Amino acid sequence: MWRSITLDDIAATVSQAELEAYRRSAADSGADPVAALLTRTAEMVRGYIRANNSIRLSPNSVFLPDSLISPACDYAAFDILKRFPGKITDARNDARKAAVDLFKSIASGVFTPESFADTGETPQGATTSPVHDNPRRIL
């Protein structure tokens, strides 16, 4: 199954206090900076997936395979935490490095997550082109 990274997903990786502090630190932008970060992270992960031609991508630009949600959150957590003074723990550094290594292994074809399976439903936010079974010209 493919889906977007949710706020609950990232909240399982970093604390609610860290998320709120990140939001306050970027309050000038108007939009929720956590949501924007999750969108950027999904786009980055999809770039690695796109490099592996054996994986079918979801038409929704922020959907990822379930198996990549947690590594994507590990990657995003680092971006949240680097905004604050202080040292990022070795565990967080290692988690980000492991996520990047996984993404690189996908791009190179060493690891292949599940492809998008079209269930006949158009995912929310997806864009599709209309298909005409019986096109005719109307004058």
C-alpha positions as CSV (number, residue, x, y, z in Angstrom):
1,M,0.0,0.0,0.0
2,W,1.2,3.5,-0.8
3,R,0.2,6.6,1.3
4,S,1.5,9.9,2.4
5,I,3.6,10.5,5.5
6,T,1.2,11.7,8.2
7,L,1.8,13.9,11.2
8,D,1.2,10.8,13.4
9,D,4.1,9.1,11.5
10,I,6.5,12.0,12.2
11,A,5.2,12.3,15.8
12,A,6.3,8.7,16.3
13,T,9.8,9.7,15.4
14,V,10.2,13.0,17.1
15,S,8.4,14.4,20.1
16,Q,5.4,16.7,19.9
17,A,7.4,19.3,21.7
18,E,10.1,19.1,19.0
19,L,7.5,19.5,16.3
20,E,5.9,22.5,18.0
21,A,9.3,24.1,18.4
22,Y,10.1,23.5,14.8
23,R,6.7,25.1,13.8
24,R,7.5,28.2,16.0
25,S,11.0,28.5,14.5
26,A,9.5,28.8,11.0
27,A,6.3,30.6,11.9
28,D,7.0,33.4,9.3
29,S,6.2,31.2,6.3
30,G,2.4,31.0,7.0
31,A,2.1,27.3,5.9
32,D,2.7,24.5,8.3
33,P,6.5,23.9,8.1
34,V,6.1,20.3,9.2
35,A,3.7,19.5,6.4
36,A,6.0,21.3,3.9
37,L,9.0,19.3,5.3
38,L,7.1,16.0,4.9
39,T,6.2,16.9,1.3
40,R,9.8,17.7,0.5
41,T,10.9,14.5,2.1
42,A,8.4,12.4,0.1
43,E,9.5,14.1,-3.1
44,M,13.1,13.3,-2.3
45,V,12.4,9.7,-1.6
46,R,10.3,9.4,-4.8
47,G,13.4,10.6,-6.7
48,Y,15.4,7.6,-5.4
49,I,12.4,5.3,-6.3
50,R,12.2,6.9,-9.7
51,A,15.8,5.9,-10.4
52,N,14.8,2.2,-10.1
53,N,12.8,1.5,-13.3
54,S,11.3,-1.7,-11.9
55,I,9.1,0.2,-9.4
56,R,5.8,1.7,-10.5
57,L,5.2,5.1,-8.8
58,S,1.9,6.3,-7.4
59,P,0.4,9.1,-9.4
60,N,0.0,11.0,-6.2
61,S,3.2,13.1,-5.8
62,V,3.5,12.5,-2.0
63,F,2.6,8.8,-1.8
64,L,5.3,6.4,-0.7
65,P,5.3,2.6,-0.1
66,D,4.4,1.8,3.5
67,S,7.9,0.2,3.9
68,L,9.5,3.6,3.4
69,I,7.4,5.7,5.7
70,S,9.6,5.1,8.8
71,P,12.9,5.7,7.0
72,A,11.5,8.9,5.5
73,C,10.5,10.0,9.0
74,D,14.1,9.3,10.2
75,Y,15.4,11.4,7.4
76,A,12.9,14.3,8.1
77,A,13.5,14.1,11.9
78,F,17.1,15.1,11.3
79,D,16.0,18.2,9.4
80,I,13.7,19.2,12.3
81,L,16.4,18.7,14.9
82,K,19.2,20.5,13.1
83,R,17.2,23.7,13.5
84,F,17.8,23.8,17.2
85,P,21.0,24.5,19.1
86,G,22.8,21.5,20.5
87,K,24.2,18.3,19.3
88,I,22.1,15.8,17.4
89,T,22.5,12.4,19.0
90,D,24.5,9.7,17.3
91,A,21.3,7.6,17.2
92,R,19.6,10.3,15.1
93,N,22.6,10.6,12.8
94,D,22.8,6.9,12.4
95,A,19.1,6.7,11.6
96,R,19.4,9.4,8.9
97,K,22.4,7.7,7.4
98,A,20.6,4.3,7.4
99,A,17.6,5.9,5.6
100,V,19.9,7.5,3.0
101,D,21.7,4.2,2.5
102,L,18.3,2.5,2.0
103,F,17.2,5.1,-0.5
104,K,20.4,4.7,-2.4
105,S,20.0,0.9,-2.4
106,I,16.5,1.4,-4.0
107,A,17.9,3.6,-6.7
108,S,20.6,1.1,-7.5
109,G,18.2,-1.8,-7.6
110,V,19.6,-3.6,-4.6
111,F,16.4,-3.2,-2.6
112,T,13.0,-3.0,-4.3
113,P,10.0,-1.9,-2.3
114,E,6.5,-2.7,-3.4
115,S,5.3,-1.0,-6.6
116,F,2.1,1.0,-6.6
117,A,-0.9,-1.2,-7.3
118,D,-3.7,0.5,-9.1
119,T,-6.9,-0.4,-7.4
120,G,-9.0,1.5,-9.9
121,E,-9.4,4.4,-7.5
122,T,-7.7,7.7,-8.1
123,P,-5.8,8.7,-5.0
124,Q,-6.6,12.1,-3.5
125,G,-4.5,14.8,-5.1
126,A,-3.6,12.7,-8.1
127,T,-4.0,14.1,-11.6
128,T,-5.1,12.0,-14.4
129,S,-5.9,12.5,-18.1
130,P,-9.4,11.8,-19.3
131,V,-9.8,8.7,-21.4
132,H,-12.5,8.5,-24.1
133,D,-13.8,5.1,-25.0
134,N,-15.7,6.4,-28.0
135,P,-14.3,9.7,-29.1
136,R,-16.4,11.5,-31.7
137,R,-16.1,14.9,-33.1
138,I,-18.9,17.3,-32.3
139,L,-19.2,20.3,-34.7
